[in-house]
Amino acid sequence: MIRAAYQIETPLDPSLVAEMMAGEQSSGTFVKVQGETQAIRDRFGARVTHLEVLEELDSPSLRSAYLERKEIKGPWKKVAVEIEYPEDNVGVNLPNLAATVAGNLFDLGELTGLRLMDLHLRPEYRDRYALPAHGVSGTRAVTGVSKRPLFGTILKPNIGMTPAETADLVEQLCEAGVDFIKDDEIAGNHPYAPVKERVSAVMERVRKFRERSGRDVMIAFNITDELDAMRSHADHVQAEGGSCVMASLNWCGLSAMQSLRASTPLAIHGHRNGFGAFARHPALGIDFSAYQTLYRLAGIDHMHVHGMGGKFADLTEEVANAAKLSLTALSATDDRVMPVFSSGQWAGTLPLTLEKTQSADFMFLAGGGILAHPDGVAAGVASLQEAWQSIEAGTPLECSNRPALAKALDFYGGR
């Protein structure tokens, strides 16, 4: 069975609403129809397995014209509901899985709030979908980083650099000792910097760096586009000796990510930009727990989780929980994905990230935290490395005498 957990809000009898939800998303509708036999309901009908009223509210979170027409008023009840759906209702069909556990539920007039909180799958069912091609262990193997977080950055300025200028910056970052470099999510197939020209220019420098240093740097090229273009760009990255591509998950969609996974052996860096539209209101949308399950079934290798103490709206515990979920196996095999911390990160946010995550299996990306360091890019990279050395030594960052870290604390600490 596929078990979905929801938090709903309604002024009606919650048990009746929950049963209606189960029917709407399986074998039934708002009235009994001809042909809806007991045999069909027994085999394909969804079942409510848990219902708990959490609290009563004086006002609704969202309007419902349906309830207003019927002049139904509060109190409104916030309710936890779990529904089980037969696997045969879906088969192996990721978009249809999402339509089954979410779909029209968000539009039901009986509800003034609905949030898909979690999605539980049998490991055997999960393994019918794509696994990550690299995941945590494969990403570490490419970069040669075994016991610490991967330190990386985002190319800045986000857009506006020519392929040659981008290659110059990438070479500088490689020489500075960075492990991972990614495009910004708005970097695309620009007229002044087409993806294929940018990839070729960058990878020429990366290959030369690899040959002279014996060290590889993983570059995540943003290939977000329509599917045929993404597959073509991924093929070009592979032909140039690259190891990773990036895509904006929400704007490409589940099926496009599945098709990209099926067509390339490269690591897929999953960027969740736009996730706030699905999750920021507590009474509406999709919680990260359910969200990451769906996109992991598409076979991605890395998942953005935002950053602690950064520039976005997430609570520290929300960010930590997102990282832990990414590192929790859904399968009997190792299907963990590498959590990616970014957004306002710098050397000073690394200790809290480690403390809350309780794992070194993550990417720590600092855009301005490297590229804006007052002593330059190399010092920006060194500040992260020195922060890690201080943590390993058990020395508070502010007590460290390491120069790049000290300058970073002075420069970023008051911001």
C-alpha positions as semicolon CSV with decimal commas, in nm:
position;residue;x (nm);y (nm);z (nm)
1;M;0,000;0,000;0,000
2;I;0,095;0,364;-0,051
3;R;0,030;0,559;0,268
4;A;-0,013;0,935;0,255
5;A;-0,034;1,158;0,560
6;Y;-0,225;1,486;0,543
7;Q;-0,313;1,779;0,762
8;I;-0,654;1,913;0,669
9;E;-0,880;2,194;0,787
10;T;-1,259;2,178;0,767
11;P;-1,574;2,294;0,950
12;L;-1,748;1,966;0,859
13;D;-1,738;1,621;1,021
14;P;-1,371;1,522;0,972
15;S;-1,447;1,151;0,940
16;L;-1,690;1,214;0,655
17;V;-1,446;1,450;0,484
18;A;-1,162;1,198;0,514
19;E;-1,376;0,922;0,362
20;M;-1,473;1,158;0,082
21;M;-1,104;1,230;0,017
22;A;-1,027;0,859;-0,002
23;G;-1,313;0,801;-0,245
24;E;-1,230;1,102;-0,460
25;Q;-0,872;0,981;-0,509
26;S;-0,954;0,616;-0,577
27;S;-1,267;0,439;-0,701
28;G;-1,542;0,688;-0,612
29;T;-1,673;1,039;-0,660
30;F;-1,924;1,264;-0,481
31;V;-2,214;1,031;-0,574
32;K;-2,230;0,657;-0,632
33;V;-2,210;0,577;-1,002
34;Q;-2,325;0,281;-1,208
35;G;-2,056;0,014;-1,221
36;E;-1,902;0,104;-0,884
37;T;-1,934;-0,249;-0,750
38;Q;-1,831;-0,372;-0,408
39;A;-1,562;-0,580;-0,577
40;I;-1,410;-0,263;-0,730
41;R;-1,427;-0,079;-0,399
42;D;-1,267;-0,372;-0,214
43;R;-0,976;-0,396;-0,456
44;F;-0,917;-0,036;-0,558
45;G;-1,079;0,179;-0,291
46;A;-0,850;0,385;-0,067
47;R;-0,891;0,347;0,309
48;V;-0,870;0,601;0,591
49;T;-0,635;0,443;0,845
50;H;-0,590;0,728;1,093
51;L;-0,781;1,041;1,195
52;E;-0,699;1,278;1,481
53;V;-0,844;1,622;1,554
54;L;-0,549;1,842;1,649
55;E;-0,719;2,171;1,736
56;E;-1,015;2,400;1,667
57;L;-0,975;2,735;1,494
58;D;-1,189;3,047;1,503
59;S;-1,130;3,136;1,138
60;P;-1,039;2,948;0,821
61;S;-0,695;2,960;0,665
62;L;-0,841;2,974;0,313
63;R;-1,172;3,075;0,161
64;S;-1,407;2,820;0,010
65;A;-1,688;2,939;-0,218
66;Y;-1,844;2,594;-0,174
67;L;-1,880;2,641;0,203
68;E;-1,990;3,001;0,163
69;R;-2,268;2,902;-0,077
70;K;-2,392;2,652;0,178
71;E;-2,353;2,910;0,458
72;I;-2,142;2,666;0,659
73;K;-1,939;2,836;0,930
74;G;-1,690;2,730;1,196
75;P;-1,543;2,627;1,419
76;W;-1,284;2,493;1,180
77;K;-1,095;2,181;1,283
78;K;-0,733;2,106;1,203
79;V;-0,710;1,729;1,154
80;A;-0,436;1,473;1,089
81;V;-0,547;1,211;0,835
82;E;-0,374;0,908;0,688
83;I;-0,504;0,731;0,377
84;E;-0,376;0,411;0,217
85;Y;-0,395;0,366;-0,160
86;P;-0,349;0,030;-0,334
87;E;-0,026;0,013;-0,535
88;D;-0,224;-0,131;-0,828
89;N;-0,403;0,204;-0,855
90;V;-0,073;0,353;-0,969
91;G;0,156;0,079;-1,099
92;V;0,495;0,237;-1,174
93;N;0,393;0,585;-1,284
94;L;0,543;0,874;-1,092
95;P;0,317;1,156;-1,223
96;N;0,015;0,940;-1,154
97;L;0,143;0,863;-0,805
98;A;0,156;1,238;-0,739
99;A;-0,192;1,283;-0,888
100;T;-0,324;1,005;-0,664
101;V;-0,189;1,132;-0,332
102;A;-0,247;1,501;-0,411
103;G;-0,434;1,587;-0,730
104;N;-0,777;1,741;-0,681
105;L;-0,755;1,721;-0,302
106;F;-0,619;2,074;-0,294
107;D;-0,932;2,203;-0,467
108;L;-1,201;2,031;-0,261
109;G;-1,463;2,279;-0,137
110;E;-1,508;2,098;0,194
111;L;-1,155;2,198;0,292
112;T;-1,014;2,534;0,398
113;G;-0,666;2,389;0,423
114;L;-0,480;2,080;0,305
115;R;-0,114;1,986;0,324
116;L;0,042;1,660;0,209
117;M;0,273;1,590;0,501
118;D;0,441;1,258;0,423
119;L;0,446;0,967;0,186
120;H;0,535;0,613;0,298
121;L;0,622;0,346;0,042
122;R;0,721;-0,016;0,080
123;P;1,095;-0,049;-0,002
124;E;1,006;-0,306;-0,267
125;Y;0,769;-0,058;-0,431
126;R;1,023;0,224;-0,410
127;D;1,278;0,004;-0,591
128;R;1,050;-0,020;-0,893
129;Y;1,147;0,341;-0,964
130;A;1,485;0,487;-1,057
131;L;1,766;0,493;-0,804
132;P;2,027;0,772;-0,793
133;A;2,314;0,709;-1,033
134;H;2,569;0,850;-0,786
135;G;2,404;0,959;-0,465
136;V;2,626;1,019;-0,163
137;S;2,896;0,759;-0,224
138;G;2,926;0,824;-0,596
139;T;2,954;1,199;-0,549
140;R;3,230;1,145;-0,296
141;A;3,408;0,910;-0,536
142;V;3,408;1,166;-0,818
143;T;3,543;1,446;-0,600
144;G;3,778;1,232;-0,389
145;V;3,636;1,376;-0,066
146;S;3,577;1,104;0,190
147;K;3,538;1,224;0,548
148;R;3,424;1,584;0,542
149;P;3,152;1,791;0,378
150;L;3,204;1,892;0,017
151;F;3,282;2,261;-0,005
152;G;3,150;2,437;-0,310
153;T;3,018;2,757;-0,456
154;I;2,770;2,908;-0,700
155;L;2,902;3,100;-0,998
156;K;2,848;3,471;-0,945
157;P;2,756;3,703;-1,111
158;N;2,457;3,472;-1,169
159;I;2,427;3,574;-1,534
160;G;2,612;3,811;-1,764
161;M;2,951;3,636;-1,797
162;T;3,069;3,511;-2,134
163;P;3,180;3,148;-2,168
164;A;3,544;3,259;-2,147
165;E;3,481;3,468;-1,834
166;T;3,296;3,178;-1,674
167;A;3,585;2,944;-1,756
168;D;3,833;3,190;-1,602
169;L;3,636;3,195;-1,277
170;V;3,597;2,817;-1,269
171;E;3,973;2,772;-1,319
172;Q;4,040;3,016;-1,036
173;L;3,803;2,827;-0,805
174;C;3,956;2,491;-0,896
175;E;4,303;2,619;-0,816
176;A;4,170;2,756;-0,486
177;G;4,071;2,405;-0,376
178;V;3,693;2,399;-0,414
179;D;3,525;2,057;-0,450
180;F;3,208;2,152;-0,634
181;I;3,086;2,439;-0,852
182;K;2,734;2,498;-0,980
183;D;2,552;2,738;-1,205
184;D;2,289;2,961;-1,053
185;E;1,934;2,845;-1,122
186;I;1,868;3,141;-1,354
187;A;2,174;3,065;-1,566
188;G;2,033;2,919;-1,884
189;N;2,087;2,889;-2,257
190;H;2,156;3,261;-2,301
191;P;2,226;3,420;-2,641
192;Y;2,555;3,561;-2,510
193;A;2,653;3,234;-2,338
194;P;2,488;2,925;-2,491
195;V;2,501;2,616;-2,273
196;K;2,716;2,412;-2,509
197;E;2,970;2,691;-2,555
198;R;2,985;2,747;-2,181
199;V;3,026;2,376;-2,110
200;S;3,308;2,341;-2,363
201;A;3,493;2,646;-2,235
202;V;3,464;2,540;-1,872
203;M;3,545;2,173;-1,922
204;E;3,861;2,256;-2,119
205;R;3,994;2,425;-1,802
206;V;3,861;2,152;-1,572
207;R;4,027;1,876;-1,776
208;K;4,359;2,060;-1,771
209;F;4,329;2,114;-1,396
210;R;4,246;1,744;-1,352
211;E;4,553;1,641;-1,553
212;R;4,800;1,862;-1,369
213;S;4,661;1,821;-1,017
214;G;4,519;1,468;-1,016
215;R;4,208;1,610;-0,852
216;D;3,861;1,637;-0,999
217;V;3,607;1,912;-0,936
218;M;3,241;1,838;-0,997
219;I;3,070;2,106;-1,206
220;A;2,688;2,116;-1,209
221;F;2,587;2,279;-1,537
222;N;2,232;2,413;-1,534
223;I;2,057;2,245;-1,826
224;T;1,699;2,333;-1,722
225;D;1,497;2,342;-2,044
226;E;1,246;2,135;-2,236
227;L;1,330;1,764;-2,226
228;D;1,495;1,715;-2,565
229;A;1,724;2,010;-2,502
230;M;1,813;1,882;-2,156
231;R;1,908;1,541;-2,292
232;S;2,118;1,701;-2,566
233;H;2,295;1,926;-2,316
234;A;2,361;1,632;-2,081
235;D;2,513;1,436;-2,370
236;H;2,741;1,730;-2,442
237;V;2,849;1,758;-2,077
238;Q;2,932;1,387;-2,079
239;A;3,125;1,413;-2,407
240;E;3,333;1,698;-2,261
241;G;3,425;1,487;-1,958
242;G;3,183;1,642;-1,710
243;S;3,019;1,454;-1,426
244;C;2,707;1,651;-1,326
245;V;2,410;1,844;-1,458
246;M;2,159;2,056;-1,270
247;A;1,788;2,102;-1,325
248;S;1,516;2,309;-1,158
249;L;1,289;2,032;-1,034
250;N;0,963;2,223;-1,001
251;W;0,972;2,376;-1,347
252;C;1,088;2,063;-1,530
253;G;0,854;1,829;-1,342
254;L;0,860;1,469;-1,231
255;S;0,831;1,299;-1,569
256;A;1,102;1,515;-1,730
257;M;1,338;1,436;-1,443
258;Q;1,262;1,065;-1,486
259;S;1,339;1,086;-1,857
260;L;1,659;1,279;-1,794
261;R;1,767;1,016;-1,541
262;A;1,699;0,737;-1,788
263;S;1,908;0,908;-2,057
264;T;2,226;1,006;-1,871
265;P;2,472;0,844;-1,630
266;L;2,573;1,185;-1,493
267;A;2,489;1,300;-1,142
268;I;2,170;1,506;-1,137
269;H;2,182;1,805;-0,906
270;G;1,822;1,872;-0,806
271;H;1,750;2,240;-0,739
272;R;1,420;2,300;-0,561
273;N;1,380;2,673;-0,642
274;G;1,014;2,765;-0,613
275;F;0,954;2,513;-0,334
276;G;0,824;2,795;-0,113
277;A;0,516;2,819;-0,334
278;F;0,434;2,459;-0,240
279;A;0,527;2,469;0,126
280;R;0,558;2,809;0,289
281;H;0,197;2,839;0,411
282;P;0,147;2,587;0,693
283;A;-0,211;2,505;0,590
284;L;-0,146;2,448;0,221
285;G;0,082;2,260;-0,010
286;I;0,335;1,981;0,013
287;D;0,571;1,929;0,306
288;F;0,935;1,860;0,223
289;S;0,906;1,504;0,351
290;A;0,654;1,411;0,080
291;Y;0,822;1,634;-0,180
292;Q;1,164;1,476;-0,146
293;T;1,016;1,127;-0,169
294;L;0,853;1,206;-0,504
295;Y;1,164;1,358;-0,659
296;R;1,390;1,087;-0,524
297;L;1,178;0,837;-0,717
298;A;1,286;1,027;-1,028
299;G;1,647;0,926;-0,956
300;I;1,814;1,254;-0,861
301;D;2,149;1,249;-0,678
302;H;2,156;1,582;-0,490
303;M;1,875;1,780;-0,325
304;H;1,880;2,143;-0,215
305;V;1,766;2,195;0,144
306;H;1,845;2,570;0,185
307;G;2,080;2,682;0,463
308;M;2,095;2,749;0,834
309;G;2,095;3,109;0,942
310;G;2,081;3,206;0,575
311;K;1,878;3,446;0,366
312;F;1,562;3,236;0,328
313;A;1,259;3,196;0,551
314;D;1,319;2,840;0,675
315;L;1,358;2,764;1,044
316;T;1,686;2,598;1,142
317;E;1,502;2,280;1,241
318;E;1,322;2,270;0,906
319;V;1,654;2,284;0,721
320;A;1,809;2,020;0,946
321;N;1,511;1,791;0,903
322;A;1,526;1,829;0,524
323;A;1,890;1,719;0,527
324;K;1,817;1,422;0,751
325;L;1,529;1,313;0,528
326;S;1,756;1,327;0,221
327;L;1,998;1,098;0,404
328;T;1,728;0,852;0,512
329;A;1,703;0,545;0,291
330;L;1,368;0,476;0,127
331;S;1,499;0,150;-0,010
332;A;1,684;-0,162;0,102
333;T;1,967;-0,033;-0,119
334;D;2,161;0,289;-0,063
335;D;1,930;0,538;-0,229
336;R;2,031;0,834;-0,014
337;V;2,079;1,165;-0,189
338;M;2,335;1,429;-0,100
339;P;2,173;1,725;0,081
340;V;2,291;2,062;-0,047
341;F;2,311;2,359;0,189
342;S;2,313;2,700;0,023
343;S;2,161;3,049;0,055
344;G;2,366;3,291;0,262
345;Q;2,616;3,028;0,379
346;W;2,972;3,108;0,484
347;A;3,236;2,970;0,721
348;G;3,047;3,092;1,027
349;T;2,735;2,884;0,951
350;L;2,927;2,556;0,915
351;P;2,940;2,460;1,289
352;L;2,562;2,487;1,332
353;T;2,508;2,290;1,012
354;L;2,722;2,004;1,142
355;E;2,566;2,018;1,488
356;K;2,211;2,001;1,358
357;T;2,273;1,755;1,076
358;Q;2,486;1,514;1,283
359;S;2,655;1,403;0,962
360;A;2,931;1,521;0,731
361;D;2,748;1,381;0,428
362;F;2,644;1,708;0,267
363;M;2,746;1,979;0,026
364;F;2,811;2,318;0,175
365;L;2,782;2,584;-0,094
366;A;2,890;2,940;-0,030
367;G;2,838;3,187;-0,315
368;G;2,904;3,525;-0,161
369;G;3,064;3,337;0,130
370;I;3,355;3,256;-0,102
371;L;3,339;3,504;-0,388
372;A;3,297;3,812;-0,167
373;H;3,573;3,730;0,082
374;P;3,774;4,052;0,125
375;D;4,102;3,872;0,052
376;G;3,976;3,707;-0,264
377;V;3,837;3,379;-0,390
378;A;4,122;3,159;-0,263
379;A;4,080;3,303;0,085
380;G;3,706;3,240;0,062
381;V;3,765;2,871;-0,006
382;A;4,035;2,860;0,263
383;S;3,794;3,010;0,517
384;L;3,566;2,705;0,480
385;Q;3,857;2,465;0,501
386;E;3,991;2,643;0,810
387;A;3,647;2,637;0,971
388;W;3,640;2,259;0,923
389;Q;3,991;2,228;1,069
390;S;3,883;2,429;1,373
391;I;3,575;2,211;1,420
392;E;3,787;1,895;1,394
393;A;4,026;2,037;1,653
394;G;3,740;2,127;1,886
395;T;3,830;2,496;1,868
396;P;3,552;2,758;1,852
397;L;3,583;2,951;1,527
398;E;3,629;3,282;1,704
399;C;3,927;3,138;1,893
400;S;4,101;3,020;1,578
401;N;4,414;3,199;1,460
402;R;4,364;3,089;1,101
403;P;4,388;3,402;0,883
404;A;4,124;3,343;0,611
405;L;3,871;3,231;0,872
406;A;3,946;3,528;1,097
407;K;3,890;3,769;0,809
408;A;3,564;3,593;0,719
409;L;3,438;3,619;1,077
410;D;3,516;3,988;1,078
411;F;3,363;4,054;0,735
412;Y;3,050;3,835;0,734
413;G;2,986;3,809;1,106
414;G;2,805;4,139;1,140
415;R;2,585;4,094;0,835
